[in-house]
């Protein structure tokens, strides 16, 4: 894993996973968001294909295998709460995937997550910044509820070698 640089925007892949009207969130253990709920997400590592990033992150954070089917959207989040708390500018550009998960978890949770839980859209809407890591998740759920989705082929990963 590369050193994290918060001096500029950075790429993140995340998944909005819905099943029977509920959304899967993970409880963070990292200091920056300890005890807060988030959707499965992680930085795109240098040279990593975002499609592989999201599969890896969902597996690590939920134990489920994940197969992307659509892109919900690309979201830019300037998190001023973290700037105030940690004196850093936190500005991820998130590629948010929709997709299918395996019937049951097939792996253990990664150390950055203490638990997973399914929440209704209403429960998430009622969470504040103390419970929900990134409030843009509320916007994502609204976009999902409106039927917003884009084909995976709008994302291209190219490696240019001489």
C-alpha positions as CSV (number, residue, x, y, z in Angstrom):
1,X,0.0,0.0,0.0
2,X,1.3,3.4,-0.9
3,X,1.7,6.3,1.5
4,X,-1.5,8.4,1.6
5,X,-1.2,11.9,0.3
6,X,-4.0,14.3,1.3
7,X,-2.5,17.3,-0.5
8,X,-4.6,16.7,-3.6
9,X,-7.7,14.8,-4.7
10,X,-7.4,11.0,-4.8
11,X,-9.3,8.2,-6.3
12,X,-11.6,5.9,-4.3
13,X,-13.8,3.0,-5.4
14,X,-16.9,2.3,-3.4
15,X,-19.9,0.0,-3.6
16,X,-23.5,0.8,-2.8
17,X,-24.9,-2.7,-2.1
18,X,-28.6,-3.1,-1.8
19,X,-30.6,-6.2,-1.0
20,X,-34.3,-6.4,-0.2
21,X,-34.5,-2.6,0.4
22,X,-31.5,-2.4,2.7
23,X,-28.0,-1.2,2.2
24,X,-24.8,-2.9,3.5
25,X,-22.6,-0.6,5.6
26,X,-19.3,-1.3,7.4
27,X,-18.2,0.0,10.8
28,X,-14.8,1.6,10.6
29,X,-12.0,1.0,13.1
30,X,-9.4,3.5,11.7
31,X,-8.7,6.5,13.8
32,X,-10.0,8.9,11.0
33,X,-13.5,7.3,11.2
34,X,-13.5,5.1,14.2
35,X,-17.0,3.7,15.1
36,X,-18.6,5.4,12.0
37,X,-20.6,3.6,9.3
38,X,-19.5,3.7,5.7
39,X,-20.1,1.9,2.5
40,X,-17.3,-0.5,1.4
41,X,-14.6,1.6,-0.1
42,X,-10.9,2.1,-0.6
43,X,-8.2,4.0,-2.4
44,X,-7.3,3.0,-6.0
45,X,-3.7,1.9,-5.6
46,X,-1.1,3.0,-8.1
47,X,-1.5,0.9,-11.4
48,X,-4.6,-0.9,-10.1
49,X,-7.7,-1.3,-12.3
50,X,-10.7,0.3,-10.5
51,X,-12.8,-2.8,-11.3
52,X,-10.3,-4.9,-9.3
53,X,-10.1,-2.3,-6.6
54,X,-13.8,-2.5,-5.9
55,X,-13.8,-6.3,-5.9
56,X,-10.9,-6.4,-3.4
57,X,-12.3,-3.7,-1.1
58,X,-15.8,-5.3,-0.9
59,X,-14.2,-8.7,-0.1
60,X,-11.9,-7.2,2.6
61,X,-14.5,-5.1,4.2
62,X,-17.6,-7.3,4.1
63,X,-16.3,-10.9,3.4
64,X,-18.6,-11.1,0.3
65,X,-17.5,-11.6,-3.2
66,X,-18.6,-8.7,-5.4
67,X,-19.3,-8.5,-9.1
68,X,-19.8,-5.0,-10.4
69,X,-22.8,-4.5,-12.8
70,X,-23.1,-0.7,-13.1
71,X,-21.6,2.5,-12.0
72,X,-24.0,4.6,-9.9
73,X,-21.9,7.8,-10.5
74,X,-18.7,9.6,-9.8
75,X,-18.9,11.7,-6.7
76,X,-16.6,14.5,-5.5
77,X,-16.6,15.0,-1.7
78,X,-14.9,17.8,0.2
79,X,-15.1,16.7,3.8
80,X,-14.8,19.8,5.9
81,X,-15.5,17.8,9.1
82,X,-12.3,15.9,8.7
83,X,-10.4,19.1,7.9
84,X,-11.6,20.6,11.2
85,X,-10.9,17.4,13.2
86,X,-7.5,16.3,11.7
87,X,-6.3,19.6,10.1
88,X,-6.2,18.0,6.6
89,X,-8.1,18.5,3.4
90,X,-9.9,15.3,2.5
91,X,-11.1,15.3,-1.1
92,X,-11.8,11.9,-2.7
93,X,-13.2,11.4,-6.1
94,X,-15.3,8.3,-5.7
95,X,-16.3,5.9,-8.4
96,X,-19.4,4.3,-6.9
97,X,-20.3,0.8,-8.2
98,X,-23.5,-1.2,-8.0
99,X,-23.3,-5.0,-8.2
100,X,-24.1,-8.4,-6.9
101,X,-22.6,-10.1,-3.9
102,X,-22.2,-13.8,-3.1
103,X,-25.0,-15.5,-1.2
104,X,-22.9,-15.6,2.0
105,X,-19.7,-14.0,3.1
106,X,-16.7,-16.2,2.1
107,X,-14.0,-14.4,4.0
108,X,-13.0,-12.7,7.2
109,X,-13.4,-8.9,7.7
110,X,-10.2,-6.9,7.1
111,X,-8.8,-5.2,10.2
112,X,-10.2,-1.7,9.3
113,X,-13.7,-3.0,9.8
114,X,-15.3,-4.2,13.0
115,X,-18.7,-5.3,11.7
116,X,-21.2,-5.1,8.8
117,X,-24.9,-4.3,9.0
118,X,-27.9,-3.8,6.7
119,X,-29.7,-0.5,7.0
120,X,-32.8,0.9,5.4
121,X,-32.6,4.1,3.4
122,X,-34.6,5.9,6.1
123,X,-32.1,4.7,8.9
124,X,-29.2,6.0,6.8
125,X,-31.0,9.3,6.1
126,X,-31.4,9.8,9.9
127,X,-27.7,9.3,10.6
128,X,-25.6,12.4,11.4
129,X,-21.9,13.0,10.9
130,X,-21.1,11.3,14.1
131,X,-22.6,8.0,12.9
132,X,-22.1,8.2,9.2
133,X,-18.5,8.7,7.9
134,X,-19.4,10.4,4.7
135,X,-22.7,12.2,4.3
136,X,-22.6,11.8,0.5
137,X,-23.8,8.3,1.0
138,X,-27.3,9.8,1.5
139,X,-27.1,11.4,-2.0
140,X,-26.0,8.1,-3.5
141,X,-29.0,6.3,-2.0
142,X,-31.3,9.0,-3.4
143,X,-29.6,8.6,-6.8
144,X,-30.0,4.8,-6.6
145,X,-33.7,5.2,-5.6
146,X,-34.3,7.3,-8.8
147,X,-32.8,4.5,-10.9
148,X,-29.6,6.3,-11.8
149,X,-26.9,3.9,-13.2
150,X,-24.3,3.9,-16.0
151,X,-22.8,1.0,-17.9
152,X,-19.4,-0.2,-16.7
153,X,-17.8,0.6,-20.1
154,X,-17.8,4.3,-19.3
155,X,-14.7,3.4,-17.2
156,X,-11.6,2.6,-19.1
157,X,-8.3,1.4,-17.6
158,X,-5.4,1.7,-19.9
159,X,-1.7,1.0,-19.3
160,X,0.5,2.9,-21.7
161,X,3.8,1.3,-22.2
162,X,6.5,2.1,-24.9
